Amino acid sequence: MKQDQLKQIKQAAGKLAQASEKTRNLFLEKLAEVVLRRQKDILQANFKDVLVARKSKLAPALIDRLRLDQKGIPGIVDKIREVRK
């Protein structure tokens, strides 16, 4: 991730923290929808991250925590929606 992307994320997080509950909840629902829609992209990026972690000789336990499979996506979406409530 590039520095300018990190800066934009921090700025957006600050704005979201100050937003109304209705706006935050709408954002969280849209985020859940995007995660479901882009799960193939997310899984491909995660696969690459796991490969880099292995090449970097990261501890196997940490690699296991990093690894995401198709069964994990609905759990992520559920957690996002729980925050919304």
C-alpha positions as CSV (number, residue, x, y, z in Angstrom):
1,M,0.0,0.0,0.0
2,K,1.3,3.4,-0.9
3,Q,1.8,6.3,1.5
4,D,-0.9,8.4,-0.3
5,Q,-3.4,5.6,0.1
6,L,-2.6,5.3,3.8
7,K,-3.1,9.0,4.2
8,Q,-6.5,8.9,2.4
9,I,-7.6,6.0,4.6
10,K,-6.7,7.9,7.8
11,Q,-8.6,10.9,6.6
12,A,-11.6,8.9,5.7
13,A,-11.5,7.1,9.1
14,G,-11.5,10.5,10.8
15,K,-14.5,11.7,8.8
16,L,-16.4,8.4,9.5
17,A,-15.7,8.7,13.2
18,Q,-17.4,12.1,13.2
19,A,-20.3,11.0,11.0
20,S,-23.8,10.3,12.3
21,E,-24.8,6.8,13.4
22,K,-27.1,6.5,10.3
23,T,-24.1,7.4,8.0
24,R,-21.8,5.0,9.8
25,N,-24.4,2.2,9.6
26,L,-24.9,2.9,5.9
27,F,-21.1,2.8,5.3
28,L,-20.9,-0.5,7.2
29,E,-23.7,-2.1,5.1
30,K,-22.1,-0.9,1.9
31,L,-18.7,-2.3,3.1
32,A,-20.3,-5.7,3.8
33,E,-21.8,-5.7,0.3
34,V,-18.4,-4.8,-1.3
35,V,-16.7,-7.6,0.6
36,L,-19.2,-10.1,-0.6
37,R,-19.0,-8.8,-4.2
38,R,-15.2,-8.7,-4.2
39,Q,-14.5,-11.9,-2.3
40,K,-12.6,-13.4,-5.3
41,D,-10.3,-10.4,-5.4
42,I,-9.9,-10.5,-1.6
43,L,-9.0,-14.2,-1.6
44,Q,-6.5,-13.7,-4.5
45,A,-4.8,-10.9,-2.6
46,N,-4.8,-13.0,0.6
47,F,-3.2,-15.9,-1.3
48,K,-0.4,-13.5,-2.4
49,D,0.0,-12.2,1.2
50,V,0.4,-15.8,2.5
51,L,3.0,-16.6,-0.1
52,V,5.0,-13.5,0.9
53,A,4.7,-14.4,4.5
54,R,6.0,-17.9,3.8
55,K,8.9,-16.5,1.8
56,S,9.7,-14.2,4.7
57,K,9.7,-17.2,7.0
58,L,6.9,-15.8,9.2
59,A,6.0,-18.2,12.0
60,P,3.5,-20.9,10.9
61,A,1.0,-19.8,13.6
62,L,1.0,-16.3,12.2
63,I,0.6,-17.5,8.6
64,D,-2.4,-19.6,9.8
65,R,-4.0,-16.4,11.3
66,L,-3.3,-14.5,8.0
67,R,-4.8,-17.2,5.8
68,L,-8.3,-16.6,4.6
69,D,-10.5,-19.0,2.7
70,Q,-14.0,-18.8,1.1
71,K,-15.6,-19.9,4.3
72,G,-14.1,-16.9,6.1
73,I,-15.7,-14.2,4.0
74,P,-19.3,-14.7,5.4
75,G,-17.8,-14.4,8.9
76,I,-16.1,-11.1,8.0
77,V,-19.4,-9.8,6.6
78,D,-21.3,-11.0,9.8
79,K,-18.8,-9.1,12.0
80,I,-19.2,-6.0,9.9
81,R,-22.9,-6.2,10.3
82,E,-22.7,-6.8,14.0
83,V,-20.8,-3.5,14.4
84,R,-23.6,-1.8,12.6
85,K,-26.2,-2.9,15.1
